[in-house]
């Protein structure tokens, strides 16, 4: 369920948005503190398919990252052991161009590979493929229903709340580029991602932009949204999560849980203005990393709830353990049922960030971490700048820093980039606000 926050699901108890996911949770195990190890689709899916951190796979630079050819993958291991393997994705960043097809015998992305498609597109084709298998099979089924723009089909457009509904907010939620123009309650409506620059010249998706405050130019028309309009954005986002859950119900209605392991997960969350941004790439926070994770099927405890932190890297060894297959080369994460509850969870961000979340100490994030240069050794003492800390039950930022430092020193960062993406993909994603050329244009 791409771009789905944990607290947007029924598992968090805020609103009954995902009843099908809740029913699955009652038959399986729910991980209430599951964290993505990256905050962008391509890097997070690379980790989800390999059980490794993105920087171990390719140089962690936002504009060039792709899964290198020949990387050991979950699908590849299953294929080698006689399983039929297939992926049905919504396109976007989960496409062959980024190397994410590796190991799958059948890989199908929606509408020309570059569209951000729905479970509406992928679930029916996945079910047809599953029905034709006469051997053990593995299917990866993916949809961008909670992704921008926040507009759903028919009765799923407004299943929640009319408070704050206005012509203005309806235009914004229907346009993913307009959503990028929001900073807090301010709407910089005259700018586009290509020219949404700060006074120092950074573009909106040059990633450095997100470190800088958005300030109106002299005389610029900037509109202030009401708090009700901001709330209505969240209503639209919830509608997308709900629509994904409807299709999850369709999928599960055709799955025999007595003989099939089912894992429902997201690759990252969405900030939804919690920190002033709509999107997920602007920082490493719980809003962008804390995701739903439910496991159900043979041998899985029913109704169990695990409240300690787990990383999505552990999905790969969990599936291989279930299939009786040895761990992937280079993947060190333990299966979900073997994780030490005192273990911290780590993440790497597209804005050159590293972050650690601890069960009791909270979250600490390092900015300007040197990911693209392969930096491994962090300073021995907690820096006085470039660090943010959110305290947990106990306050010990220095201990978190030591934990982050030790983890980083134990990794071997990749020294090569992934395979280059096609010009068609790059142009398509730029039209949606991704990979806008760096400073050089005029605002």
C-alpha positions as a Markdown table, in Angstrom:
| # | Residue | x | y | z |
|---|---|---|---|---|
| 1 | Unk | 0.0 | 0.0 | 0.0 |
| 2 | Unk | 2.3 | 2.7 | -1.3 |
| 3 | Unk | 2.6 | 6.0 | 0.7 |
| 4 | Unk | 0.5 | 4.7 | 3.6 |
| 5 | Unk | 1.1 | 6.0 | 7.2 |
| 6 | Unk | 0.5 | 3.6 | 10.1 |
| 7 | Unk | -1.6 | 6.2 | 11.8 |
| 8 | Unk | -3.9 | 6.5 | 8.8 |
| 9 | Unk | -5.1 | 2.9 | 9.2 |
| 10 | Unk | -7.6 | 1.3 | 11.4 |
| 11 | Unk | -4.7 | -0.4 | 13.3 |
| 12 | Unk | -4.0 | 3.0 | 14.9 |
| 13 | Unk | -7.5 | 3.5 | 16.1 |
| 14 | Unk | -7.9 | 7.1 | 14.7 |
| 15 | Unk | -10.5 | 6.3 | 12.0 |
| 16 | Unk | -11.9 | 3.1 | 10.6 |
| 17 | Unk | -10.3 | 3.6 | 7.2 |
| 18 | Unk | -9.0 | 0.0 | 6.6 |
| 19 | Unk | -11.5 | -2.6 | 7.9 |
| 20 | Unk | -10.1 | -5.3 | 5.6 |
| 21 | Unk | -6.6 | -4.7 | 7.0 |
| 22 | Unk | -8.0 | -4.9 | 10.5 |
| 23 | Unk | -9.7 | -8.2 | 9.8 |
| 24 | Unk | -6.5 | -9.6 | 8.4 |
| 25 | Unk | -4.7 | -8.4 | 11.5 |
| 26 | Unk | -7.1 | -10.3 | 13.7 |
| 27 | Unk | -6.0 | -13.5 | 11.9 |
| 28 | Unk | -2.3 | -12.6 | 12.0 |
| 29 | Unk | 0.4 | -10.5 | 13.7 |
| 30 | Unk | 0.5 | -6.7 | 13.7 |
| 31 | Unk | 3.7 | -4.8 | 14.1 |
| 32 | Unk | 2.8 | -1.4 | 15.5 |
| 33 | Unk | 6.2 | 0.2 | 15.2 |
| 34 | Unk | 7.3 | -0.9 | 11.7 |
| 35 | Unk | 9.7 | 1.5 | 10.0 |
| 36 | Unk | 10.8 | 1.9 | 6.4 |
| 37 | Unk | 14.5 | 2.2 | 5.9 |
| 38 | Unk | 14.1 | 4.9 | 3.3 |
| 39 | Unk | 11.6 | 7.6 | 2.5 |
| 40 | Unk | 11.3 | 7.4 | -1.3 |
| 41 | Unk | 9.7 | 4.6 | -3.3 |
| 42 | Unk | 12.7 | 3.5 | -5.4 |
| 43 | Unk | 15.1 | 3.2 | -2.4 |
| 44 | Unk | 12.6 | 1.7 | -0.1 |
| 45 | Unk | 11.5 | -0.9 | -2.6 |
| 46 | Unk | 15.1 | -1.7 | -3.3 |
| 47 | Unk | 15.5 | -2.5 | 0.4 |
| 48 | Unk | 12.2 | -4.3 | 0.6 |
| 49 | Unk | 13.3 | -6.6 | -2.3 |
| 50 | Unk | 16.9 | -7.3 | -1.0 |
| 51 | Unk | 16.8 | -7.0 | 2.8 |
| 52 | Unk | 19.6 | -4.4 | 2.6 |
| 53 | Unk | 20.0 | -0.7 | 3.2 |
| 54 | Unk | 19.9 | 1.4 | 0.0 |
| 55 | Unk | 23.4 | 2.7 | 0.4 |
| 56 | Unk | 24.7 | -0.9 | 0.5 |
| 57 | Unk | 23.2 | -1.4 | -3.0 |
| 58 | Unk | 24.1 | 1.7 | -4.9 |
| 59 | Unk | 25.4 | 5.2 | -4.2 |
| 60 | Unk | 22.6 | 6.8 | -2.3 |
| 61 | Unk | 22.2 | 9.9 | -4.5 |
| 62 | Unk | 18.6 | 10.8 | -5.2 |
| 63 | Unk | 18.9 | 11.5 | -8.9 |
| 64 | Unk | 20.9 | 8.4 | -9.9 |
| 65 | Unk | 19.9 | 5.6 | -7.6 |
| 66 | Unk | 18.8 | 2.3 | -9.1 |
| 67 | Unk | 19.2 | -1.4 | -8.2 |
| 68 | Unk | 22.4 | -2.6 | -9.9 |
| 69 | Unk | 22.2 | -5.5 | -12.3 |
| 70 | Unk | 22.9 | -8.9 | -10.6 |
| 71 | Unk | 21.9 | -7.8 | -7.1 |
| 72 | Unk | 20.5 | -10.8 | -5.1 |
| 73 | Unk | 16.8 | -10.4 | -4.6 |
| 74 | Unk | 13.9 | -12.1 | -2.9 |
| 75 | Unk | 12.2 | -12.9 | -6.1 |
| 76 | Unk | 15.4 | -14.3 | -7.6 |
| 77 | Unk | 15.9 | -16.6 | -4.6 |
| 78 | Unk | 12.4 | -17.9 | -4.8 |
| 79 | Unk | 12.6 | -18.4 | -8.6 |
| 80 | Unk | 15.8 | -20.3 | -8.2 |
| 81 | Unk | 14.0 | -22.7 | -5.8 |
| 82 | Unk | 11.2 | -23.5 | -8.2 |
| 83 | Unk | 8.6 | -20.8 | -7.2 |
| 84 | Unk | 6.6 | -18.9 | -9.8 |
| 85 | Unk | 7.2 | -15.2 | -9.2 |
| 86 | Unk | 5.4 | -12.1 | -10.5 |
| 87 | Unk | 5.0 | -8.4 | -9.7 |
| 88 | Unk | 2.1 | -6.2 | -10.5 |
| 89 | Unk | 3.0 | -2.6 | -9.8 |
| 90 | Unk | 1.5 | 0.8 | -10.3 |
| 91 | Unk | 4.5 | 2.0 | -12.3 |
| 92 | Unk | 6.0 | 5.3 | -11.2 |
| 93 | Unk | 9.3 | 4.4 | -9.5 |
| 94 | Unk | 8.5 | 0.7 | -9.2 |
| 95 | Unk | 9.5 | -0.2 | -12.7 |
| 96 | Unk | 12.2 | -2.1 | -14.7 |
| 97 | Unk | 14.2 | 1.1 | -15.3 |
| 98 | Unk | 15.2 | 1.2 | -11.7 |
| 99 | Unk | 16.2 | -2.5 | -11.7 |
| 100 | Unk | 13.3 | -3.6 | -9.5 |
| 101 | Unk | 12.2 | -6.3 | -11.9 |
| 102 | Unk | 15.2 | -8.5 | -11.1 |
| 103 | Unk | 14.4 | -12.0 | -10.2 |
| 104 | Unk | 10.7 | -11.8 | -11.2 |
| 105 | Unk | 9.7 | -14.2 | -14.0 |
| 106 | Unk | 6.8 | -11.9 | -14.8 |
| 107 | Unk | 6.9 | -8.2 | -14.1 |
| 108 | Unk | 4.0 | -6.0 | -15.1 |
| 109 | Unk | 3.7 | -2.2 | -14.5 |
| 110 | Unk | 0.6 | -0.2 | -15.1 |
| 111 | Unk | 0.1 | 1.9 | -18.3 |
| 112 | Unk | 3.3 | 2.2 | -20.0 |
| 113 | Unk | 5.4 | 1.8 | -16.8 |
| 114 | Unk | 5.5 | 5.5 | -16.0 |
| 115 | Unk | 1.9 | 6.0 | -14.5 |
| 116 | Unk | 1.2 | 6.0 | -10.8 |
| 117 | Unk | -1.5 | 3.4 | -10.9 |
| 118 | Unk | -4.0 | 2.0 | -8.5 |
| 119 | Unk | -4.8 | -1.4 | -7.0 |
| 120 | Unk | -7.8 | -1.0 | -9.4 |
| 121 | Unk | -5.3 | -1.7 | -12.1 |
| 122 | Unk | -3.1 | -4.3 | -10.4 |
| 123 | Unk | -5.3 | -6.6 | -8.3 |
| 124 | Unk | -7.4 | -8.0 | -11.1 |
| 125 | Unk | -4.4 | -8.9 | -13.2 |
| 126 | Unk | -2.7 | -10.4 | -10.1 |
| 127 | Unk | -5.7 | -12.5 | -9.3 |
| 128 | Unk | -5.8 | -13.8 | -12.8 |
| 129 | Unk | -2.1 | -14.8 | -12.7 |
| 130 | Unk | -2.5 | -16.5 | -9.3 |
| 131 | Unk | -5.5 | -18.6 | -10.5 |
| 132 | Unk | -3.4 | -20.0 | -13.3 |
| 133 | Unk | -0.5 | -21.2 | -11.1 |
| 134 | Unk | 0.0 | -24.9 | -10.5 |
| 135 | Unk | 3.2 | -24.6 | -8.4 |
| 136 | Unk | 4.2 | -22.6 | -5.3 |
| 137 | Unk | 4.0 | -18.9 | -6.2 |
| 138 | Unk | 5.0 | -15.5 | -4.9 |
| 139 | Unk | 3.2 | -12.4 | -6.0 |
| 140 | Unk | 4.1 | -8.7 | -5.3 |
| 141 | Unk | 0.9 | -6.6 | -5.7 |
| 142 | Unk | 1.3 | -2.8 | -5.5 |
| 143 | Unk | -0.8 | 0.4 | -5.8 |
| 144 | Unk | -0.3 | 4.1 | -5.4 |
| 145 | Unk | -3.8 | 4.8 | -4.1 |
| 146 | Unk | -2.7 | 6.9 | -1.2 |
| 147 | Unk | -0.1 | 8.8 | -3.3 |
| 148 | Unk | -0.7 | 12.3 | -4.7 |
| 149 | Unk | -2.9 | 13.5 | -6.2 |
| 150 | Unk | -5.5 | 12.7 | -3.5 |
| 151 | Unk | -8.5 | 12.0 | -5.8 |
| 152 | Unk | -10.4 | 8.7 | -5.9 |
| 153 | Unk | -13.0 | 7.2 | -8.1 |
| 154 | Unk | -16.8 | 7.8 | -7.7 |
| 155 | Unk | -18.1 | 7.4 | -4.2 |
| 156 | Unk | -14.6 | 7.2 | -2.8 |
| 157 | Unk | -13.9 | 10.8 | -3.6 |
| 158 | Unk | -15.4 | 12.1 | -0.3 |
| 159 | Unk | -16.1 | 9.2 | 2.1 |
| 160 | Unk | -14.8 | 11.3 | 5.0 |
| 161 | Unk | -15.7 | 14.8 | 6.2 |
| 162 | Unk | -17.0 | 17.7 | 4.3 |
| 163 | Unk | -15.5 | 20.3 | 6.7 |
| 164 | Unk | -13.1 | 22.6 | 5.0 |
| 165 | Unk | -14.3 | 21.6 | 1.5 |
| 166 | Unk | -13.8 | 24.5 | -0.9 |
| 167 | Unk | -13.2 | 25.0 | -4.6 |
| 168 | Unk | -9.7 | 26.0 | -3.8 |
| 169 | Unk | -8.8 | 22.9 | -1.8 |
| 170 | Unk | -10.4 | 20.6 | -4.3 |
| 171 | Unk | -8.2 | 22.1 | -7.0 |
| 172 | Unk | -5.1 | 21.6 | -4.9 |
| 173 | Unk | -5.7 | 17.9 | -3.9 |
| 174 | Unk | -6.4 | 17.0 | -7.5 |
| 175 | Unk | -3.0 | 18.4 | -8.6 |
| 176 | Unk | 0.1 | 16.8 | -7.3 |
| 177 | Unk | 2.2 | 19.7 | -8.4 |
| 178 | Unk | -0.1 | 22.1 | -6.5 |
| 179 | Unk | 0.4 | 20.0 | -3.4 |
| 180 | Unk | 4.1 | 20.6 | -3.7 |
| 181 | Unk | 3.4 | 24.3 | -3.6 |
| 182 | Unk | 2.2 | 24.1 | 0.0 |
| 183 | Unk | 4.4 | 25.0 | 2.9 |
| 184 | Unk | 2.4 | 24.7 | 6.1 |
| 185 | Unk | -0.8 | 26.6 | 5.5 |
| 186 | Unk | 0.8 | 28.8 | 2.7 |
| 187 | Unk | 0.0 | 28.1 | -0.9 |
| 188 | Unk | 2.6 | 29.5 | -3.3 |
| 189 | Unk | 0.1 | 29.2 | -6.2 |
| 190 | Unk | 2.1 | 31.1 | -8.8 |
| 191 | Unk | 5.1 | 28.7 | -8.7 |
| 192 | Unk | 5.8 | 25.3 | -10.2 |
| 193 | Unk | 8.3 | 22.8 | -9.0 |
| 194 | Unk | 10.6 | 23.9 | -11.8 |
| 195 | Unk | 10.7 | 27.5 | -10.6 |
| 196 | Unk | 9.7 | 27.2 | -7.0 |
| 197 | Unk | 13.1 | 28.5 | -5.9 |
| 198 | Unk | 14.4 | 30.1 | -2.7 |
| 199 | Unk | 16.3 | 33.4 | -2.9 |
| 200 | Unk | 19.6 | 31.4 | -3.0 |
| 201 | Unk | 18.5 | 29.6 | -6.1 |
| 202 | Unk | 17.6 | 26.1 | -5.1 |
| 203 | Unk | 14.7 | 24.4 | -6.9 |
| 204 | Unk | 11.8 | 22.7 | -5.1 |
| 205 | Unk | 12.9 | 19.2 | -5.9 |
| 206 | Unk | 16.6 | 19.8 | -5.8 |
| 207 | Unk | 16.1 | 18.3 | -2.3 |
| 208 | Unk | 18.4 | 21.0 | -0.8 |
| 209 | Unk | 15.3 | 23.3 | -1.1 |
| 210 | Unk | 13.6 | 21.5 | 1.8 |
| 211 | Unk | 16.2 | 22.7 | 4.2 |
| 212 | Unk | 15.3 | 26.3 | 3.5 |
| 213 | Unk | 12.2 | 28.3 | 4.6 |
| 214 | Unk | 9.7 | 29.2 | 1.9 |
| 215 | Unk | 9.6 | 33.0 | 1.8 |
| 216 | Unk | 7.3 | 35.0 | -0.5 |
| 217 | Unk | 9.1 | 37.3 | -3.0 |
| 218 | Unk | 8.2 | 41.0 | -2.7 |
| 219 | Unk | 4.7 | 41.4 | -4.1 |
| 220 | Unk | 4.1 | 37.7 | -4.6 |
| 221 | Unk | 0.6 | 36.4 | -4.3 |
| 222 | Unk | 0.5 | 33.8 | -1.5 |
| 223 | Unk | -2.7 | 32.3 | -0.2 |
| 224 | Unk | -3.3 | 31.2 | 3.4 |
| 225 | Unk | -5.3 | 28.0 | 3.8 |
| 226 | Unk | -7.8 | 27.7 | 6.7 |
| 227 | Unk | -7.1 | 24.9 | 9.2 |
| 228 | Unk | -10.3 | 23.3 | 8.0 |
| 229 | Unk | -8.9 | 23.2 | 4.4 |
| 230 | Unk | -5.7 | 21.6 | 5.7 |
| 231 | Unk | -7.9 | 19.0 | 7.6 |
| 232 | Unk | -9.7 | 18.3 | 4.3 |
| 233 | Unk | -6.4 | 17.4 | 2.6 |
| 234 | Unk | -6.1 | 14.7 | 5.3 |
| 235 | Unk | -9.7 | 13.5 | 4.5 |
| 236 | Unk | -8.7 | 13.1 | 0.9 |
| 237 | Unk | -5.6 | 11.2 | 1.8 |
| 238 | Unk | -7.6 | 8.9 | 4.1 |
| 239 | Unk | -9.9 | 8.3 | 1.1 |
| 240 | Unk | -7.0 | 7.0 | -0.8 |
| 241 | Unk | -6.0 | 4.6 | 2.0 |
| 242 | Unk | -9.6 | 3.5 | 2.2 |
| 243 | Unk | -9.8 | 2.8 | -1.5 |
| 244 | Unk | -6.6 | 0.7 | -1.3 |
| 245 | Unk | -8.2 | -1.2 | 1.5 |
| 246 | Unk | -11.2 | -2.0 | -0.6 |
| 247 | Unk | -9.0 | -3.6 | -3.2 |
| 248 | Unk | -7.1 | -5.4 | -0.4 |
| 249 | Unk | -10.4 | -6.9 | 0.5 |
| 250 | Unk | -10.9 | -8.1 | -3.1 |
| 251 | Unk | -7.5 | -9.6 | -3.1 |
| 252 | Unk | -7.8 | -11.4 | 0.2 |
| 253 | Unk | -11.2 | -12.8 | -0.8 |
| 254 | Unk | -9.4 | -15.0 | -3.2 |
| 255 | Unk | -6.5 | -16.0 | -1.0 |
| 256 | Unk | -6.4 | -19.1 | 1.2 |
| 257 | Unk | -4.8 | -18.0 | 4.4 |
| 258 | Unk | -4.5 | -21.6 | 5.6 |
| 259 | Unk | -1.9 | -22.2 | 2.8 |
| 260 | Unk | -0.7 | -18.7 | 1.9 |
| 261 | Unk | 1.6 | -16.3 | 3.7 |
| 262 | Unk | 0.2 | -12.7 | 3.3 |
| 263 | Unk | 2.2 | -9.6 | 4.2 |
| 264 | Unk | 0.7 | -6.2 | 3.9 |
| 265 | Unk | 3.1 | -3.2 | 4.1 |
| 266 | Unk | 3.9 | 0.2 | 2.8 |
| 267 | Unk | 7.2 | 1.6 | 1.5 |
| 268 | Unk | 6.9 | 4.9 | 3.3 |
| 269 | Unk | 4.4 | 7.4 | 4.8 |
| 270 | Unk | 3.5 | 10.9 | 3.9 |
| 271 | Unk | 4.2 | 14.1 | 5.9 |
| 272 | Unk | 0.8 | 15.7 | 5.3 |
| 273 | Unk | 2.1 | 19.1 | 6.7 |
| 274 | Unk | 3.1 | 17.6 | 10.0 |
| 275 | Unk | 6.4 | 19.3 | 9.4 |
| 276 | Unk | 5.3 | 21.8 | 6.8 |
| 277 | Unk | 5.4 | 19.5 | 3.8 |
| 278 | Unk | 2.9 | 17.3 | 2.0 |
| 279 | Unk | 5.3 | 14.8 | 0.5 |
| 280 | Unk | 7.5 | 12.0 | 2.0 |
| 281 | Unk | 11.0 | 12.9 | 0.7 |
| 282 | Unk | 11.4 | 16.1 | 2.8 |
| 283 | Unk | 12.6 | 14.4 | 5.9 |
| 284 | Unk | 13.0 | 11.3 | 8.1 |
| 285 | Unk | 10.2 | 11.5 | 10.6 |
| 286 | Unk | 7.6 | 9.0 | 11.9 |
| 287 | Unk | 5.2 | 10.6 | 9.5 |
| 288 | Unk | 7.3 | 9.5 | 6.5 |
| 289 | Unk | 8.8 | 6.2 | 8.0 |
| 290 | Unk | 6.2 | 4.7 | 10.3 |
| 291 | Unk | 4.1 | 2.3 | 8.2 |
| 292 | Unk | 1.6 | -0.6 | 8.6 |
| 293 | Unk | 2.9 | -4.1 | 8.7 |
| 294 | Unk | 0.6 | -7.2 | 9.1 |
| 295 | Unk | 1.7 | -10.8 | 8.6 |
| 296 | Unk | -0.9 | -13.6 | 8.4 |
| 297 | Unk | -1.0 | -17.2 | 7.2 |
| 298 | Unk | 0.3 | -20.6 | 8.2 |
| 299 | Unk | 2.4 | -20.6 | 11.4 |
| 300 | Unk | 1.7 | -17.0 | 12.2 |
| 301 | Unk | 0.2 | -16.2 | 15.6 |
| 302 | Unk | -3.3 | -14.8 | 15.3 |
| 303 | Unk | -4.2 | -11.6 | 17.1 |
| 304 | Unk | -0.6 | -11.0 | 18.2 |
| 305 | Unk | 0.6 | -7.4 | 18.5 |
| 306 | Unk | 4.3 | -6.5 | 18.5 |
| 307 | Unk | 5.1 | -3.0 | 19.8 |
| 308 | Unk | 8.9 | -3.0 | 19.5 |
| 309 | Unk | 10.6 | -1.4 | 16.5 |
| 310 | Unk | 11.2 | -3.5 | 13.3 |
| 311 | Unk | 12.7 | -2.6 | 10.0 |
| 312 | Unk | 11.2 | -3.5 | 6.6 |
| 313 | Unk | 14.5 | -5.2 | 5.8 |
| 314 | Unk | 13.2 | -8.1 | 7.9 |
| 315 | Unk | 10.4 | -8.8 | 5.4 |
| 316 | Unk | 12.9 | -10.6 | 3.0 |
| 317 | Unk | 14.3 | -13.1 | 5.6 |
| 318 | Unk | 10.7 | -13.7 | 6.9 |
| 319 | Unk | 9.5 | -14.8 | 3.5 |
| 320 | Unk | 12.6 | -16.9 | 2.8 |
| 321 | Unk | 12.3 | -18.6 | 6.3 |
| 322 | Unk | 8.7 | -19.4 | 5.5 |
| 323 | Unk | 9.8 | -21.0 | 2.2 |
| 324 | Unk | 12.7 | -22.9 | 3.7 |
| 325 | Unk | 15.3 | -21.0 | 1.8 |
| 326 | Unk | 18.6 | -19.7 | 3.1 |
| 327 | Unk | 19.1 | -15.9 | 3.6 |
| 328 | Unk | 20.1 | -13.7 | 0.7 |
| 329 | Unk | 23.8 | -12.9 | 0.3 |
| 330 | Unk | 24.6 | -9.6 | 2.1 |
| 331 | Unk | 21.3 | -9.4 | 3.9 |
| 332 | Unk | 21.8 | -9.3 | 7.6 |
| 333 | Unk | 18.4 | -8.5 | 9.0 |
| 334 | Unk | 16.7 | -11.2 | 11.1 |
| 335 | Unk | 13.2 | -12.5 | 10.4 |
| 336 | Unk | 10.4 | -10.6 | 12.0 |
| 337 | Unk | 9.8 | -13.2 | 14.7 |
| 338 | Unk | 13.5 | -13.1 | 15.8 |
| 339 | Unk | 14.1 | -9.4 | 16.3 |
| 340 | Unk | 15.4 | -8.3 | 19.7 |
| 341 | Unk | 12.8 | -5.9 | 21.1 |
| 342 | Unk | 15.5 | -3.5 | 22.3 |
| 343 | Unk | 16.9 | -3.1 | 18.8 |
| 344 | Unk | 16.8 | 0.3 | 17.1 |
| 345 | Unk | 15.6 | 0.9 | 13.6 |
| 346 | Unk | 17.6 | 2.9 | 11.0 |
| 347 | Unk | 16.8 | 4.8 | 7.9 |
| 348 | Unk | 18.4 | 6.7 | 5.0 |
| 349 | Unk | 16.8 | 9.7 | 3.4 |
| 350 | Unk | 16.9 | 11.2 | -0.1 |
| 351 | Unk | 18.0 | 14.5 | 1.4 |
| 352 | Unk | 21.3 | 13.0 | 2.6 |
| 353 | Unk | 20.0 | 12.1 | 6.0 |
| 354 | Unk | 20.5 | 9.2 | 8.5 |
| 355 | Unk | 18.1 | 8.5 | 11.3 |
| 356 | Unk | 17.7 | 6.1 | 14.2 |
| 357 | Unk | 14.6 | 5.2 | 16.2 |
| 358 | Unk | 15.0 | 3.6 | 19.6 |
| 359 | Unk | 12.2 | 1.8 | 21.6 |
| 360 | Unk | 12.6 | 4.2 | 24.5 |
| 361 | Unk | 15.2 | 6.9 | 23.6 |
| 362 | Unk | 13.2 | 8.5 | 20.7 |
| 363 | Unk | 14.5 | 9.4 | 17.2 |
| 364 | Unk | 17.6 | 11.2 | 16.2 |
| 365 | Unk | 18.3 | 12.4 | 12.6 |
| 366 | Unk | 21.6 | 13.5 | 11.1 |
| 367 | Unk | 21.4 | 15.9 | 8.2 |
| 368 | Unk | 24.2 | 16.3 | 5.6 |
| 369 | Unk | 25.3 | 12.8 | 6.3 |
| 370 | Unk | 27.5 | 12.3 | 3.2 |
| 371 | Unk | 25.6 | 9.4 | 1.8 |
| 372 | Unk | 26.5 | 10.1 | -1.8 |
| 373 | Unk | 30.2 | 10.2 | -0.9 |
| 374 | Unk | 30.0 | 6.9 | 1.0 |
| 375 | Unk | 30.8 | 8.4 | 4.4 |
| 376 | Unk | 31.0 | 5.7 | 7.1 |
| 377 | Unk | 32.8 | 7.2 | 10.2 |
| 378 | Unk | 30.6 | 9.7 | 12.0 |
| 379 | Unk | 32.1 | 12.0 | 14.7 |
| 380 | Unk | 32.6 | 10.4 | 18.1 |
| 381 | Unk | 30.6 | 13.1 | 19.9 |
| 382 | Unk | 27.1 | 14.4 | 19.2 |
| 383 | Unk | 27.4 | 17.4 | 16.8 |
| 384 | Unk | 26.0 | 20.7 | 17.9 |
| 385 | Unk | 24.3 | 21.3 | 14.5 |
| 386 | Unk | 22.9 | 19.2 | 11.6 |
| 387 | Unk | 21.1 | 17.0 | 14.1 |
| 388 | Unk | 17.4 | 16.9 | 15.2 |
| 389 | Unk | 16.3 | 14.9 | 18.2 |
| 390 | Unk | 12.8 | 13.9 | 19.3 |
| 391 | Unk | 13.0 | 12.4 | 22.9 |
| 392 | Unk | 11.2 | 9.2 | 23.8 |
| 393 | Unk | 10.4 | 7.9 | 27.2 |
| 394 | Unk | 14.0 | 8.5 | 28.2 |
| 395 | Unk | 16.2 | 11.5 | 27.2 |
| 396 | Unk | 19.7 | 10.4 | 26.0 |
| 397 | Unk | 20.6 | 11.9 | 22.6 |
| 398 | Unk | 24.2 | 11.0 | 23.1 |
| 399 | Unk | 23.4 | 7.3 | 23.4 |
| 400 | Unk | 21.3 | 7.5 | 20.2 |
| 401 | Unk | 24.2 | 9.2 | 18.5 |
| 402 | Unk | 26.6 | 6.3 | 19.6 |
| 403 | Unk | 24.0 | 3.8 | 18.3 |
| 404 | Unk | 23.8 | 5.6 | 14.9 |
| 405 | Unk | 27.6 | 5.9 | 14.7 |
| 406 | Unk | 28.2 | 2.2 | 15.4 |
| 407 | Unk | 25.5 | 1.1 | 12.9 |
| 408 | Unk | 27.1 | 3.3 | 10.2 |
| 409 | Unk | 30.6 | 2.1 | 10.8 |
| 410 | Unk | 29.4 | -1.5 | 10.4 |
| 411 | Unk | 28.1 | -1.0 | 6.8 |
| 412 | Unk | 30.0 | -1.2 | 3.6 |
| 413 | Unk | 28.6 | 1.5 | 1.3 |
| 414 | Unk | 28.3 | 0.9 | -2.4 |
| 415 | Unk | 30.8 | 2.7 | -4.7 |
| 416 | Unk | 28.8 | 2.4 | -8.0 |
| 417 | Unk | 25.5 | 3.9 | -9.2 |
| 418 | Unk | 22.7 | 1.8 | -10.6 |
| 419 | Unk | 21.8 | 1.4 | -14.2 |
| 420 | Unk | 20.9 | 4.7 | -15.9 |
| 421 | Unk | 17.2 | 5.2 | -16.3 |
| 422 | Unk | 15.7 | 6.0 | -19.7 |
| 423 | Unk | 15.1 | 9.5 | -21.0 |
| 424 | Unk | 11.4 | 8.7 | -21.3 |
| 425 | Unk | 11.1 | 7.8 | -17.6 |
| 426 | Unk | 13.1 | 10.8 | -16.6 |
| 427 | Unk | 10.9 | 13.2 | -18.7 |
| 428 | Unk | 7.7 | 11.6 | -17.4 |
| 429 | Unk | 8.8 | 11.9 | -13.7 |
| 430 | Unk | 10.0 | 15.5 | -14.2 |
| 431 | Unk | 6.5 | 16.4 | -15.5 |
| 432 | Unk | 5.2 | 15.2 | -12.1 |
| 433 | Unk | 7.7 | 17.3 | -10.2 |
| 434 | Unk | 10.5 | 14.7 | -9.8 |
| 435 | Unk | 14.1 | 15.3 | -10.8 |
| 436 | Unk | 13.6 | 19.0 | -11.7 |
| 437 | Unk | 17.0 | 20.3 | -13.0 |
| 438 | Unk | 19.1 | 22.1 | -10.4 |
| 439 | Unk | 19.6 | 25.8 | -10.1 |
| 440 | Unk | 20.1 | 27.6 | -13.4 |
| 441 | Unk | 16.6 | 28.7 | -14.4 |
| 442 | Unk | 14.9 | 31.8 | -13.2 |
| 443 | Unk | 12.0 | 32.0 | -10.8 |
